[in-house]
């Protein structure tokens, strides 16, 4: 039974390929265009794309060219060839700047970068480009119905960038590079000042500086525990309602106790 199904499937594929080959060999360009439209409407984007590509120079400058270009660009998008789709969406706007579809094409160009945005651990150049192009779209099309979605995509992209910076800072901490971790968490706060996790990042700054002080030579410990105290006081001023307040205050108390212990040790040594 499975063999019969396989044969039927193979027969259908062969028949489809055979039919497409006949279409492709035709010199009737209007017929080819109609067939490209049929393939497109049936979501056979690979076949449609091949025909549109052949017809591109034939219909350039004709009334049909705009629709052909539009669907050709979407073929690349639906086939997940986002790099080519981005170029085609961009090209459409350059060729047809006054088209009613130009706004859609500008949005889709930005969206292709979002589709190319990789996992958090990888380079986020496309994520940054998504933010830039979506923001440009919002600025240049203030009345567009796509602004809500564009804003949501910017938010999602910024969350990804925030997560990447957090992971980088966390890695420094886990590797015992506490000063680098403190700086990285501080930069994270400055880059994403409206983050809901700002108090968590600030606590990580405190923890990092505290561990940095603990690991320091005795001659540098006092000033580095003072740095912890400064960071805790800043935490208290900025996040008075934070659920992490008690933990932050614990580092304050420990730092003060360490400074007192160091001073007592110095007093004993001097006497």
C-alpha positions in Angstrom: 0.0 0.0 0.0 2.8 2.4 0.9 4.5 1.6 -2.4 1.4 2.5 -4.3 1.1 5.8 -2.4 4.8 6.5 -3.2 4.2 5.8 -6.9 1.2 8.1 -7.0 3.1 10.9 -5.2 6.1 10.4 -7.6 3.7 10.5 -10.5 2.1 13.7 -9.4 5.5 15.4 -8.9 6.7 14.2 -12.3 3.5 15.5 -13.9 3.8 18.8 -12.2 7.4 19.2 -13.2 6.6 18.2 -16.8 3.8 20.7 -17.0 6.0 23.5 -15.6 8.7 22.7 -18.1 6.2 23.2 -20.9 5.2 26.5 -19.4 8.8 27.6 -19.0 9.6 26.7 -22.7 6.7 28.7 -24.0 7.4 32.0 -25.8 3.9 33.3 -25.1 4.8 35.7 -22.3 1.2 36.6 -21.5 0.5 32.9 -21.0 3.6 32.6 -18.8 2.5 35.5 -16.7 -1.0 33.9 -16.2 0.6 30.7 -15.2 2.9 32.5 -12.8 -0.2 34.0 -11.2 -1.8 30.6 -10.9 1.3 29.1 -9.3 1.4 32.1 -6.9 -2.2 31.8 -5.9 -1.7 28.1 -5.3 1.3 28.9 -3.1 3.7 27.1 -5.4 6.1 30.0 -4.9 9.2 28.3 -6.4 7.6 27.8 -9.7 6.1 31.3 -9.6 9.4 32.8 -8.7 11.2 31.1 -11.7 8.6 32.4 -14.1 8.5 35.9 -12.6 12.3 36.0 -12.9 12.2 35.2 -16.6 9.4 37.8 -17.2 11.1 40.6 -15.2 12.9 42.1 -18.2 10.0 41.4 -20.6 7.4 43.3 -18.6 9.6 46.1 -17.2 8.0 49.4 -18.0 4.6 47.9 -18.6 1.4 48.3 -16.5 1.8 44.7 -15.3 5.3 45.2 -14.0 4.4 46.6 -10.6 2.2 43.6 -9.7 4.8 41.2 -11.1 7.6 42.9 -8.9 5.3 42.8 -5.9 4.6 39.1 -6.1 8.1 38.3 -7.1 9.4 39.9 -3.9 6.8 37.9 -1.8 7.9 34.7 -3.5 11.4 35.2 -2.0 9.8 36.0 1.4 7.5 33.0 1.4 10.4 30.8 0.4 12.2 32.1 3.5 14.9 33.7 1.3 14.8 36.8 3.6 18.1 38.3 2.3 16.8 38.4 -1.3 13.3 39.4 -0.1 14.8 42.4 1.7 16.6 43.6 -1.4 13.4 43.1 -3.5 11.2 45.0 -1.0 13.7 47.8 -0.9 13.9 47.8 -4.7 10.1 47.9 -5.1 10.0 51.2 -3.1 12.8 52.7 -5.2 11.1 51.8 -8.5 7.5 52.6 -7.3 7.9 55.2 -4.6 4.3 56.5 -5.1 2.6 53.1 -5.2 -0.1 52.4 -2.7 1.9 49.3 -1.8 5.1 51.3 -1.0 4.3 51.6 2.7 3.7 47.8 2.9 7.0 47.2 1.2 8.9 49.5 3.5 7.4 47.6 6.5 8.1 44.2 5.0 11.7 45.2 4.3 12.1 45.9 8.1 10.3 42.7 8.9 12.7 40.6 6.9 15.5 41.7 9.2 13.3 40.6 12.2 12.9 37.2 10.5 16.7 37.0 10.2 17.3 37.9 13.8 19.2 34.9 15.3 19.3 33.3 18.7 20.3 35.5 21.7 23.8 34.0 21.8 24.7 35.0 18.2 25.5 38.3 16.6 22.6 40.7 16.8 23.3 43.0 13.9 20.0 42.1 12.2 18.1 42.7 15.5 19.6 46.2 15.7 18.8 46.8 12.0 15.2 45.7 12.7 14.9 48.3 15.5 16.4 51.1 13.2 14.2 50.3 10.2 11.0 49.8 12.2 11.6 53.1 14.0 12.2 54.8 10.7 8.9 53.3 9.4 7.1 54.7 12.5 8.6 58.1 12.0 7.8 58.3 8.3 4.3 56.7 8.5 2.7 58.2 11.6 -0.8 57.2 10.5 -0.1 53.7 9.4 -2.2 50.8 10.8 1.1 48.9 11.1 2.6 51.1 13.8 1.2 49.0 16.6 2.9 45.9 15.2 6.1 47.8 14.4 6.2 49.0 18.0 5.7 45.5 19.3 8.5 44.2 17.1 10.8 47.0 18.4 10.0 45.9 22.0 10.7 42.3 21.2 14.0 43.1 19.5 15.1 45.3 22.4 14.2 42.5 24.8 16.5 40.2 22.9 19.4 42.7 22.9 18.8 43.2 26.7 18.9 39.5 27.3 22.2 39.2 25.3 23.8 42.0 27.3 22.6 40.3 30.5 24.1 37.0 29.5 27.4 38.7 28.7 27.5 40.4 32.1 26.4 37.2 33.9 29.3 35.3 32.1 31.8 37.8 33.5 30.4 37.2 37.0 30.4 33.4 36.7 34.0 33.6 35.5 35.0 35.5 38.5 35.8 38.7 36.6 33.9 40.8 39.1 35.0 44.3 38.1 34.1 43.6 34.5 30.8 42.2 35.6 30.0 45.3 37.6 30.8 47.6 34.7 28.8 45.3 32.3 25.7 45.3 34.6 26.0 49.1 35.0 26.1 49.5 31.2 23.1 47.2 30.9 21.1 49.5 33.2 22.2 52.6 31.3 21.3 51.0 27.9 17.9 49.8 29.0 16.8 52.4 31.7 13.2 51.5 31.4 13.7 47.8 32.0 11.5 46.0 34.5 14.6 44.3 35.7 16.6 47.4 36.5 16.6 46.6 40.3 17.9 43.1 39.6 20.7 44.5 37.5 21.6 47.0 40.2 21.7 44.2 42.7 24.1 42.4 40.4 26.3 45.5 40.3 26.4 45.5 44.1 27.2 41.7 44.3 29.9 42.1 41.7 31.6 45.0 43.5 31.3 43.2 46.8 33.0 40.1 45.4 35.6 42.3 43.8 36.3 43.8 47.2 36.5 40.5 48.9 39.0 39.2 46.4 41.2 42.4 46.6 44.4 42.8 48.5 44.1 44.3 51.9 45.4 47.7 50.8 42.5 48.1 48.3 39.7 46.5 50.2 38.6 49.6 52.2 37.9 51.8 49.1 36.2 48.9 47.3 33.8 48.2 50.1 33.1 51.9 50.0 32.2 51.4 46.4 29.7 48.8 47.4 28.2 51.1 50.0 27.8 53.8 47.3 26.1 51.4 45.0 23.7 50.2 47.8 22.8 53.8 48.7 22.1 54.4 45.0 19.9 51.3 45.0 17.9 52.6 48.0 17.4 56.0 46.3 16.3 54.5 42.9 14.3 51.5 44.0 12.7 52.3 47.4 9.9 49.8 46.8 12.0 46.9 45.4 11.4 43.4 46.7 15.2 43.1 46.7 15.8 45.9 49.2 16.6 43.5 52.1 19.3 41.7 50.1 20.8 45.0 49.0 20.9 46.2 52.6 22.6 43.0 53.7 25.5 43.9 51.4 25.5 47.4 53.0 25.8 45.9 56.4 28.4 43.4 55.4 30.5 46.0 53.7 30.3 48.3 56.7 31.4 45.4 59.0 34.3 44.6 56.7 35.4 48.2 56.8 35.3 48.3 60.6 37.2 45.0 60.8 39.9 46.4 58.5 40.1 49.6 60.6 40.4 47.6 63.8 43.2 45.4 62.2 45.0 48.6 61.1 44.7 50.0 64.6 46.2 46.9 66.2 49.0 46.8 63.7 49.9 50.5 64.3 50.0 49.9 68.1 
